[in-house]
């Protein structure tokens, strides 16, 4: 291999394999224990993980479920959301947020985001409530999304929600491990959903998720709903539920990953700060408001409109991957374009969708590799 080939060797966008090498036998042993006891559904590791997750984030109840999408779906089912109800949610996020709303028969009303944080704009949220009522819908909850690992403005969102009698659902698919004014994600709002998709900061080796709440009654409902609506008698289902359980093998993997998660969060934050220092003069870099802590699910910069595609192509030629989250906002996608948007429109969402691009970010990104990325970014932007 010549020097040029080494310098241009492809980099992973998220290096799941590096973490796998670090955990090595610990993961193998954890999976082997499940294979030995053969309790593949609702095995003891699921309960152990739920206890560990509660201890980590401070929520009274942690409920392991089959995916982040099912976590949202189960929350909406437990809250009794259905036809004629409106759920206020951002459009600048993955479609699973709105998907869960539609699946329970309710209507998503799309809300704009703040330019500085990419998260739900409280003023647009307030307008969206008025939009929903004008359309004859009953606003029931706001589903705030902590995009790219940064918590939304829950103080402002909570005030508006309280004024209108709405539940606050934290879609923390990207933010588990983050902090909001000395409170960890999982303790914010009425109920929180997260995802353990493999690329998340805390990811398993398949699909998985969790619901967090301090509400005993809500937790009991979700425990039942995730297992086909089961009651005390396993063959007497007391409500309509779904198969939303977390596999025991995935729980075993997550137990081991959670042990090193605090250290990984610190590394991710250090890398993000270093990116900011080295790129702040050539690109619009992400900022974390005072009192908040991001888990940096993605490190996302903004480029002037029209520059993103040639920039990505330049980096790709050097073996450096990028990603665009999200090039088409949910309200513009075919399946969702007939659903309402907040009065005043979603101008910021539409602008950001054309400008954002994410760089490699994971806890196993060494400084030498980060320097290679930074040099390529700077060269591409200074042409």
PyMOL commands that set and color helices and strands:
alter all, ss='L'
color gray80, all
select helices_A, chain A and resi 3-7+16-23+25-37+44-57+68-78+96-103+122-134+147-149+154-163+216-225+248-279+308-316+330-332+347-353+367-381
alter helices_A, ss='H'
color red, helices_A
select strands_A, chain A and resi 61-65+85-90+107-111+138-145+167-171+179-180+183-184+191-195+209-213+292-293+299-302+322-323+356-359
alter strands_A, ss='S'
color yellow, strands_A
deselect
rebuild
show_as cartoon
